[in-house]
Amino acid sequence: MATSPKSKPAKAVPAKRVAKPAAKVASKAAGKVAVKAAPKKVARPAVKAAAKPARKPAAKPAVKATVKSVAKPAAKPVSRKAAKPGKPPVIQWKPQKFVVTHLKGAEFKPGLRSYAHYRDLAVEKATGGAVQAHVIRLIGPCDPKVVSLPHYHGVQFQMVYMLKGWMVGEYEGQGKIRMEEGSCWIQPNGIRHTVLDYSHNCEMVEIILPANFDTVTF
């Protein structure tokens, strides 16, 4: 008897992939796109910068004011040119008296100038104050700091006669002149003059009108 061949087992047919619904595919695609999309930056709350305190300018160290006692410059002497005296008052001549004086027993006394002694010839008394006359004896040695001071006299008349010795004087408008024994000169009212030097035995006679007058020293 004939034998039938052995039947082979049937091969399993692979199952066909079933297409997923389009909706699901789309959702996946959308998901992928969403993933790829840059994540939105979450705005952080703005942190207010702490206000920095305004910088105060560094206080400069207090400097103690040292007050220096500045010496005031010595005031310069005002070189004021003194007004020359006007004409002395008119002399009222009074009746004159007879007077006489002698060298013997005569006195030389301090007077107008500290470096001179005077012998009064009593002329003022004889003329009622109209004229003054005296012998001047200069005390030596000559000290320019004391003697050489420019000055003038407010007189109507002044005459000087050198008895002995010598004297050097400077006279306004005339310059330096050396007066010696026998020299005689007249000094007009207000003429500025200065004694510069003299000998130890210098003596002179001086006659002035009026007896009382002003002397201005510079």
matplotlib code that plots the C-alpha trace (Angstrom):
import matplotlib.pyplot as plt

x = [0.0, 1.2, 2.2, 1.5, 4.4, 4.8, 3.1, 5.4, 4.3, 3.0, 5.4, 4.1, 3.4, 4.8, 2.1, 1.9, 2.7, -0.5, -0.4, -0.9, -3.6, -2.4, -3.5, -1.1, 1.8, 1.1, 1.0, 4.4, 5.8, 4.4, 6.0, 9.3, 9.0, 8.1, 11.1, 13.3, 11.8, 14.1, 12.7, 11.3, 13.4, 11.6, 11.9, 13.5, 12.3, 14.6, 16.9, 17.1, 20.6, 21.3, 21.6, 25.2, 25.6, 26.8, 30.5, 31.1, 34.3, 36.8, 36.9, 40.2, 42.0, 41.3, 44.3, 44.8, 45.3, 48.5, 48.2, 51.6, 52.2, 53.3, 55.3, 53.9, 56.4, 57.7, 55.8, 58.0, 58.4, 56.2, 58.5, 56.2, 57.7, 56.8, 55.3, 57.8, 56.8, 55.2, 56.4, 57.0, 54.8, 55.9, 58.3, 56.9, 60.0, 59.9, 62.2, 65.6, 67.7, 71.4, 73.1, 76.7, 78.1, 81.7, 83.4, 84.8, 82.3, 80.0, 78.2, 77.6, 74.3, 72.5, 69.9, 68.3, 70.8, 71.9, 75.4, 75.9, 76.1, 75.0, 76.2, 73.3, 74.3, 71.2, 70.0, 66.5, 66.0, 67.4, 65.1, 61.9, 62.0, 62.7, 66.2, 68.1, 71.9, 74.3, 77.6, 77.4, 80.1, 79.8, 80.6, 82.8, 83.4, 80.7, 78.2, 76.4, 73.5, 72.7, 74.1, 73.4, 69.6, 68.2, 66.2, 65.1, 64.1, 61.1, 62.8, 62.8, 66.6, 69.5, 73.2, 76.1, 79.8, 82.5, 84.7, 87.1, 87.4, 85.5, 82.2, 81.0, 77.3, 75.0, 72.6, 69.5, 70.3, 74.0, 75.5, 78.3, 80.3, 83.1, 82.9, 86.1, 87.3, 86.1, 83.4, 80.0, 76.7, 73.0, 70.4, 67.1, 63.7, 63.0, 66.2, 66.9, 70.4, 72.4, 75.5, 77.8, 81.0, 82.9, 86.1, 86.4, 87.0, 84.2, 82.5, 80.3, 78.0, 74.4, 71.9, 68.2, 65.0, 62.6, 63.8, 61.2, 60.9, 60.0, 62.5, 61.4, 63.6, 63.3]
y = [0.0, 3.0, 5.4, 9.2, 11.5, 13.3, 16.7, 19.7, 22.2, 25.4, 28.4, 31.3, 34.3, 37.4, 39.7, 42.9, 46.1, 47.7, 51.4, 53.4, 55.9, 59.2, 61.1, 59.3, 59.8, 63.4, 63.7, 62.1, 64.3, 67.3, 66.0, 65.7, 69.2, 70.4, 68.8, 70.4, 73.8, 76.0, 76.0, 79.3, 81.2, 81.7, 85.4, 85.6, 88.3, 91.3, 91.5, 95.2, 96.2, 97.3, 101.0, 101.7, 104.4, 107.6, 108.1, 111.1, 112.9, 111.9, 114.6, 116.4, 116.4, 119.6, 121.8, 124.0, 127.5, 128.7, 132.4, 133.8, 137.2, 139.0, 142.0, 145.1, 146.9, 149.9, 152.8, 154.9, 158.4, 160.7, 163.2, 166.1, 169.4, 171.7, 174.9, 177.7, 180.4, 183.4, 186.9, 187.4, 190.0, 193.6, 194.6, 197.3, 199.3, 200.6, 203.2, 201.5, 201.3, 201.6, 198.3, 197.1, 193.6, 192.5, 189.1, 189.2, 187.4, 186.5, 183.2, 180.8, 178.9, 176.1, 177.3, 176.5, 173.8, 171.0, 171.1, 174.9, 177.3, 181.0, 184.2, 186.7, 190.2, 191.8, 193.2, 191.8, 193.7, 196.9, 196.7, 195.5, 192.1, 193.5, 192.1, 189.1, 189.0, 186.4, 184.7, 181.0, 178.6, 175.2, 172.2, 169.6, 167.2, 167.4, 164.5, 164.4, 162.4, 165.2, 168.2, 167.6, 168.0, 170.2, 173.1, 176.7, 179.7, 182.0, 185.3, 188.7, 189.1, 186.8, 187.6, 185.5, 186.5, 183.9, 185.0, 182.1, 178.5, 177.2, 175.6, 173.8, 174.3, 173.3, 176.1, 175.7, 176.8, 177.5, 174.1, 173.4, 176.4, 176.5, 179.5, 180.6, 183.3, 186.6, 185.1, 186.8, 185.7, 186.5, 183.7, 184.8, 183.9, 180.2, 179.2, 175.5, 174.9, 172.1, 172.2, 169.5, 169.9, 172.5, 173.0, 172.5, 176.2, 177.5, 180.8, 183.2, 186.1, 185.9, 188.8, 187.9, 189.9, 189.5, 188.2, 185.4, 183.2, 179.7, 176.9, 174.0, 170.9, 168.0]
z = [0.0, -0.9, 1.9, 1.7, 2.2, 5.6, 5.6, 6.3, 8.9, 7.3, 7.6, 9.7, 7.5, 9.1, 10.0, 8.0, 9.7, 10.2, 9.4, 12.5, 12.3, 10.8, 13.8, 16.0, 13.6, 13.4, 17.1, 17.3, 14.6, 16.5, 19.6, 17.9, 16.6, 20.0, 21.4, 18.8, 19.4, 21.6, 25.1, 26.0, 28.4, 31.6, 32.4, 35.8, 38.0, 37.5, 40.5, 41.4, 41.7, 45.2, 45.0, 45.7, 48.3, 46.7, 47.4, 49.5, 48.7, 51.2, 53.8, 53.7, 57.0, 58.8, 58.4, 61.4, 60.1, 61.5, 61.7, 61.2, 62.8, 59.7, 60.8, 59.2, 57.3, 59.0, 57.9, 55.6, 56.9, 54.9, 53.2, 53.5, 52.4, 55.2, 54.1, 54.5, 56.9, 55.4, 56.2, 59.9, 61.5, 61.0, 63.8, 66.0, 67.0, 70.5, 72.1, 72.4, 75.5, 75.9, 76.8, 77.0, 77.6, 78.1, 77.5, 81.0, 83.2, 80.3, 80.4, 77.5, 78.1, 76.3, 73.8, 70.5, 69.4, 71.7, 70.3, 70.9, 73.8, 73.5, 75.0, 75.0, 73.9, 75.5, 72.2, 72.6, 75.8, 74.3, 71.3, 73.0, 71.2, 67.7, 67.4, 68.9, 68.9, 70.5, 70.2, 69.3, 70.4, 68.8, 71.1, 69.4, 68.0, 65.4, 65.5, 62.1, 63.6, 66.0, 64.0, 60.4, 60.3, 57.5, 58.9, 58.3, 60.3, 59.8, 60.2, 58.5, 58.7, 59.7, 59.5, 60.7, 61.2, 61.9, 64.8, 64.8, 63.6, 60.6, 59.7, 56.6, 55.7, 52.9, 51.8, 49.6, 46.1, 46.9, 47.8, 50.3, 51.6, 54.1, 56.4, 58.0, 60.4, 59.0, 56.8, 56.9, 55.3, 55.3, 55.3, 53.7, 55.3, 55.0, 53.3, 54.1, 55.4, 57.2, 59.3, 58.1, 60.1, 62.2, 64.1, 67.9, 68.5, 66.2, 67.3, 65.4, 66.1, 64.9, 64.5, 63.9, 63.4, 65.1, 68.4, 68.5, 65.4, 64.4, 63.4, 61.3, 61.3, 58.8]

ax = plt.figure().add_subplot(projection="3d")
ax.plot(x, y, z, "-o")
ax.set_aspect("equal")
plt.show()
